[in-house]
Amino acid sequence: MKNFRTLLKMISRNNDMEMPEHGEKAKGYKVMGIIAMCCIMIPCCLVVGFIVYIMTAALMEAGGQTEGLNLVIQLMSVFGVIFSIMVIFNLLYFSSDLDHLLPLPVKPAELVAAKFTHAYFAESVMEFMVLFCGFIGYFIAAELKPVSVLTSIIGVFLLPVLPLVYCGVFSLIIMAFFSRAKLLKNVDFMVGLAILVFAGLFVWSFAQMDSVNINNYIDSLKNGDNIFINIMNRVFFTVPLFIKALQEDSIVYMFLFILVNALCVALLLVLGNALYLKGVYLVSSSRRSGRRRREKEGLESFAIRTPFKAYLDKEFKTLVRTPAYRKYCVVVNIIWLILIIALFNIPATADSIREFRATFEKGYFLSDVIVLIVVTIIAFFATAMNSIASTSFTREGSHISFIKHIPMAYRTQVRVKVWISMLFSGITIIISTVILSIYMDCSFVDSVYYIVIGVLCVGICTYTGVLLDSTHPKIDWEDEYGALRGNLNAFFNMAIAIVIAIVFCAAGYLLFRFTWIPSIAVYIIYLMILGAMLILMRRYTMKMSENNIDTDAYSE
């Protein structure tokens, strides 16, 4: 493994997003980084730590201890597999650096080790922070023991290993033994099926209980009859070893936990040495045959249309046909629809929402403001989370110079990128708001008003994302998953959306707390402020984005 460090440096340099180091742009990104840290990463960590603390304290009163921490770790392991499988799959087999790395005198295991290590650090940084805060929450509630503390520190770095090993082993076996036809589509389908299985098991763990509430769920964890935990403990078998070492302050189980993780990585490297090149050569042959098939296609499918419609069609097909964009930019919007429907139908939340609806129907000021704030939050979060606006220029990749040379005004191109984000995000918010209005039994006028507010919020978040990405897009990426992974513009756009949502939530609370103005006045104030913000953001974004294209700001 003497070439491992050199390979790791090369791979990391090719996949990381380069940030400006000097000038106003660098200062702006540092400020946004601080905002993102304060509004996203730190709150997430604090929430997880608080949840672990509450569950641990409740379980200790009921005779348990580590079951709540075990649940959080298993959920993180599941998400680790879901979000990392296609990343490792593409990093191993579809990155352009393979053309330069394969001729080098290195072993397949060294290549696999370097790519796996890069994915481990790139995908697990946030997980390190969340686990660390989760362990702090656990130790605040439980007794502090020396071996347990050492085990938790080791666990921060080793618990993410097994999910990534599963992803790597899955990729090696699939590529070595599955033949060429529609390979990526098959893998995408299998990943989707795995997500449904995991989600089904988690929902089933609730369905087993007579009545769904947190006390019954904690009892199921303590009694050991939670179906989700029982199955996940067998799938992610290093977690029970870690929990045993943590709970019993056992140095034996701690070393066993380390040893099993080392054996898992060793298995990945052995399989990589035996199977990796076979899969790489299969991909190369499939690419060549695919090119031959495409050469036979004619021009009959192309039709004459206006440049604006043609460009919009190009953006639409890029999002819908590319597996990475389809999954993380398009399909992700369905989450909000499912979430709203679930909140109104799950017994644990349905009763509380039914009580709130009764106060809303009476026309209380606070209930009106809460519904308004909920619509605002969903609109900002949904638009920022799908990353369509904040990757509008990133998706061009190394062909970004294309936008300077086609016979189309820069303003028109920026307008298309805004429209395509508004299309997906706007439809999501409109449907979500309609569902919310139906469940809350809102009047027709109120429903239309909430839809208008939602669309205004989508517009503000969209223009912010487009502005960020036009200023400094991530154009050096190996595959479409790389365009989304590590893209700080999407991260910053989410942070800005959170800040705006917090400001509006605080404004709504202050209006409720210190004034006696009627709800209709608040509605008018919100509408005027959001409308003014949208007009200002549109003017500034269009002007700056055109200038960024004209001056090649993205190449700085």
N, C-alpha and C positions, 0 to 999 in steps of 0.2 A: 504493500500500500504506500510505497514511497512517493508516488505521483499524486496522492490524494489531495494534499493541501494546494498544490498548484492548480489542479483541476477545479477544486472548489472555488478558488479565487476567480478563475476564468468564467465559470458558470454564473457566479454571483454578480460579477461585473456586467454580464450580458443581460441579466434579468431584472436588476434593480432599476427603479425609476430615478433618473438623475435630476437633482434639484439645483436651481440657480444658487450660486455661492456669493455673488456680489450684486450691489445695486438695490434699487427700490423693490424689484421683484423678490429678491432674496429676503428682504425685511418683511414684505407682505406675507410670504409663505411661512416665515417664522412665527408671525403673529397668529396666522390661521392654524399653525401647528399647536400653539398654546391653547387656542380656543377649542380645537378638536380634543386635545388631551383633557381639558377641564370639563367639556360638555359631553364627551362620549366615553373615553377610556376610564377615567377616574370614577364617574357615576356608575358605570357597569360593574366595576370591581367592588365598589362600596355596596351596591345592591346585592351582589352575590355573597359578599362577606356577611351582610346583615341577614340574608335568608338562611345561610348556614348556621349563624349564631342562633336565630330563632328556632330553627328545627332541632338543633342540638340540645338547646335548653329544654324544649318541649319533650324530646325523646328521653332525656335524662330523668325527667320527672316521671315518665311512664316506664322506666326501667331499661331504656336503650341508650345509645350514645352516638355511634358513627353512621347510623343508617341514613340520616339526612345528607351528610357529606358524601356518602356512597352514591346516593341518587344524583347529586350535582355532578360528580365525577363521571358517572355513567352517561348522563345526558351530554356532557362535553365530549366524551369519547364517540358517541353517536354522531354528533355534529362534526367532529373531527374527520370521521370517515366520509360523511356526506359532502363536506366542502373541500376535501383534499383529494378525493379519488381522481377526478378529472385533471386536477392540477398536476399530480404525479404522473398520470397517464400521458399527458401531453409533454411534460418535461422530459420523460424518459424516451419517448418515441417520435415526437413531432416538433422538436425544437431544431432550429436551423443550425445550431452549433455542432450538431452531429456530423455535418459535412467536413468540419475542421477537426473534430475530436477523434473520429474513427480511424483515420490514417495514422494517428500517433501511436507510439509503442507503449500502450497502456492496456492493462487487463480489463475485461468487461466488469469485473467486480469493483474495480477502482472507479470506473465511470458511474456505476450504479450507486456506489457509496457517496461520491461527490454530489450527484444529483439528489439523492435522498437527503443528505445533510443540508443542502441548500433549501429544499422544500421544508425540512424540519424547522429550521430557523425562520424562514419566511412565513410559514403558516402558524407557528406556535407562539409568537411573541405576545399576542393578546392573551392567549391561553395561559402563558406563564404568569401574567399579572393577575388574571382572574383566579387561578389556583392559589396563588400566594395570598390574596385577600380572603379567599374562602377558608384557608387554613388559619388565618388570623381570627376570623369569626369563630372557627371551631375551638381554638385555644382560649378565647375569651370565655366561652361557655364551659369548656371541659378543663380538666387538670393539666397543668403544664409539666411534661416529663422530658428528660434529656434525649432519650432515644426517639421518642415520638417527634420532637422538634427536628432532630436530624433527619428522620424519615420524611417529614413533610417537605423539608428543603430539597431532598433528593427527588421526592415525588413531583415537585414543581417542574423538573426537567425531564423526568422519565415517564410520567403518566401519558404524555402525548405520543410516546414512541410506538406503542402497539397499534393504535389506529392507523398511523402512517405506514407501519410495516404491513398491515392488512392491505392497504391501498397498493403498496409496491408489489407484494406477492400476487395480488389479483391482476395487476397490469402485466406482470411477467408471464403468468400462466395463460391469460387471455391472448396475448400477442403471440405466444409461442405455439399454441395449439388450435387457435381458431383461424380459419381461412379468411381470405381477403374481403369477401363481399359485405359491404355496408357495416364495416367493423365498428366505426365510431357510433353509428346509430344503435347498434346492438348494445354496446357498452352503456350508452346514455339510457337506453330502455332498462337495462339491468340496475343501474344506479337509481332510476326512478322507482323501480319495483322495490329496491331495498329501503328507500325512504318511506314508501307506503307500509312496508312490514314493520319498520321501527315505530312509525307513528301509530299503526294499529295496535302494537303491543302496549304502547304508552297509554292509549285511550282505553284499552282493555283493562289495564291495571286500575282505572277508575271505575269501569263498568262492573267490576266484580263486587263492589261495595253496595250495601243496601241503600245508603244515601250518600251523595257525593259532598264531602266537606273535608277541610284540612285535618280535622281530628281523626276521622276514619282513615284517611290516607296515611297519617303518621302511625296509626295502629297497625295498618297493613305492612308498613316498613318494619316496625318493631317485631311483629309476629313472624316475619319471614315468609309471608304468603303473597307478596306482591309479585305478580307474574312478570312484570317488566324487569324488575331488579334481578329476579331469579334467573331469567334467560340472559340478561346482559352480564351477569357475573360469570357465566360460562363462556360467553363470547369474548369479553374483555377480561381474561382470566388473571391478568396481573393486578387488577384493582382489588380483588379480595385479599391478595397477599399484602398489598400496601395497607389496606384497612386493618388487617390483623396486626401488622407491625405497629401501626399507629395506636390502636386501641390497647394492645397488651404491652406496649413499650418494649417490643421484642427485637433484639438485634439479629436474631436468627432469621426471622421473617423479613427483616430489612435487607439482609444480604441475599436471601432467596429472591426477593423482589428485584434486586439489581441483577442477579444471575439470570433470571428468566428473561428480563429485557435484553440482556446481552446475547442470550441464545436466539431470541427472536430476530435481532439484527443480523446475527451470524447466518441464520437460515435464509434471510433475504439476500445476503451477499453470495451464499452458495448457489441459490437459485439464479441470481443475476449472472454469476460466472458461467452457468450452464445454459441459460435460456435467453439472455439479453440480446446477443447478436442475431440469433435466429429471428426474433421478433423485429429487430431493426431492419434486417434484410427483407422480411416479408412486407414491411411498410414501404420500402423503396420500390419493390416490384409492383405493389398495388398502385403506387403513385404513377408509375410509368404506364400501366395498363389503363388507368383512369384517364390519363392525358390522351391516349390513343382513341378512347371512346368519345371523349369530348370533341376531338378534331372532326368527327363525322357529323356533328350537329351543324345545321344550317342557320340561316338568318330568318327563317320563316316566322319565328316566335317574336321577332322585334317589330314594333309598330311605331309609326310616326306620332309623336305627341309633343306637347309644349315642354320646353326645358325644365320648368318648375315641376311639372308632374313626373317627368322622367327621373329627375334627381330625387324627388320624394319617394318614388317607386323603388329606386336603388337603395335608399336608406331603410325603407320598410322591409324589403327582401333581405337585406343584410342582417337585420335584427331577427327576423322570423326564421330564416334558413340556417343561420349559424348556431350550432348547439349551445355554445357558451352564452351568447347573447339571448337566445331564445329562453334558456333556463333562468338566467340571473337578471335579465332586463325585461322580459315579457311575461313569462309564467309567474314570476315572483309577485306580480300585481294581484294574483288571485288570493294571496295570503290575506289581504285586507278584507275581501269579501267573506272568506271562510271565518276570519276572526270575528267580524260583526255578527254573522249568523250564529256562531258558536256562543258568543257572550249572551245572546238573548235566549238561548235554548238549553245551555248547560245548567243543571239544577243549582250548582254552587254559585252562579252569578245571576241566574234568571230572576230569583226572588228579589234580590237587591235592585235590579234594574226595573222590575215591576213596581216596586215602591217609589223609585225615582220618577217613573213615568206618571204615577198618580200626582206627584207634586208638579211635574211639568205641565200636565193638563190643566192645573189650577192657575197657571200663569204666574208662578212665583219668579221673581227677578233672578235669583241665583240659578234656578234650573234652566232658565233661558240662556244665561251666560255660559253655563256648563256645556250645553249642547253646541253652542256656537264655538266654544273652545275646542271641543272634541272634533268637530268638522275641520277646524283650522289645523289641528295637530295631525289628523289623518292625511290631509292634503299635502302638508309640508313633508311629512315622513315618507309617504308613499312615493312622491316624486323624487326625493333624494335617494331613497333606497334602491330604486330600479336603475339608477346610474345612467340612464339614457342621455340626459342633458350633459352630465359631467364627463361623459366619454364621447361626446359628439365629434370632436376632432381626433381624439385618441384612436377611434375606430379606423381612421384612414391609415394609421401605421406608417410604414416607411414610404408609402405612396402619397403622403400628405401634400407634396408639391403639386399633385393632380388638381387641387382646388385653385391653384394660381393660374393654371394654363387652359382650363376648359373655358369655352366662350359663354360664361355666365357671370353676372355681376356678383361681387363678394357679398353684397347685402342680401341678394336672393339666396345664396348658399347658406348664409347664417339663418335666414328666415326658414328655410327648409329644415335645418337642424332643430330649430325651435319648434316647428310644427310637428315633427315626428315625435318629440318628447311630449308635447301637449296632447297628441293623439292618444298615446297609450296611457299616460298619467291622467289625462282629462276624463277618458272613458271610465277608468278605474274609480276615480273620485265621484263621478256622476252616479254610477251604479251603486257605489258604497253609500252615498248620501241618500239615494232613493230608498235603499233597504233600511237605512237608519230612520228615515222619515216615516216609512210604513210601520216599523216596529214601535216608534214613539208616537204614532198616530198624529203626526203634524198636519197642519192645514196645507192646502195647495200653495198658498202665498209663502208660508214659511219654508216649505220644501224648495220652492224655486229660489228663495233667498239663500238658503244654505248651499244650493248647487252653485249659485253665482259666487258666493264667498269661497267655496272650494276651488273653483276654476281660477279665481284671482290668485289664490295661494299657490296653485300649480304653476301659474304663469310666472310669479315672482321667483319661485325655486328653480324653474326651468331656465330663466334668463341668468340667474346666478351661476348655475352649473355650466351653461354655455360660455359665459364670460371667463370662468376659471379655466375651462379646458382650452379655450382659444389662446389664453395667455401662456400656458405651459403644458401642452398635452404630453402624454406618455407615448412617444412614437416608436421607441425601440422595444418591441415585444416579439416573442417567438411564436406565440399562438394567441388565439382570441381570449383564452383563459388568462394569459399573461397580461392582456390589455386591461382586464378588470382587476386582477390580483395586484395588490400593491399600488394601485392608482390613487394617489393622494388627493386628486381633485374630487373624486367621489367622497372620500373621507371628509374633506374640508366642506364640501357642499352639505353633507349631513350635519356637520357641526354648526354651520351657519343657519340651517333650517331649525336646528334645536334652539339656537339662540333666539331666533325670531319667534318661535313657538312659545318659549319661556316669556319673552317680552309681552306677547299678547295674553298669555295666561295671567301674568302679573297685573297687566292693565285691567283685565276683566275682574280680577279679585279686588283691586283697588277701587274700581268703580262701584262694585257691590258693597265694599266695606265702608267707604267714606262719602258716598253720594246717595241721593235718593231719586236719581233720574230714572225715567221709565225704560223698559226694555227696548221700545222702538227707537229711543234716542241712542242707545248703545249700538243697535243694529246699524243705524245711519252712520255713526262715528266709525265703526269697523269698516263699513263699505267704502267710506270716503278715504280712510287711511290706506286700506289695501289697494284701492283704485289708483291713488296717487303714487304709492310705492311701485305698482306695476308699470305705470307710465314712465316714471323716472328710471327704473331698471331696464325697461325696453330701450329707451333712448341711449342710455349709457352703454348697454351691452352691444347694441347694433353698431354704435360708433367705435367702441374699443375693439370689437371682434373684427370689423373691417380693417381697422388700423393694424391689428396683429397679423392678419393675413398679408396685408400689403407690405409690412416691414419684416416679415419672416420672424416674428417674435418667438415662435415655437422652436426656432433653431438655435436660440441663445442658450 
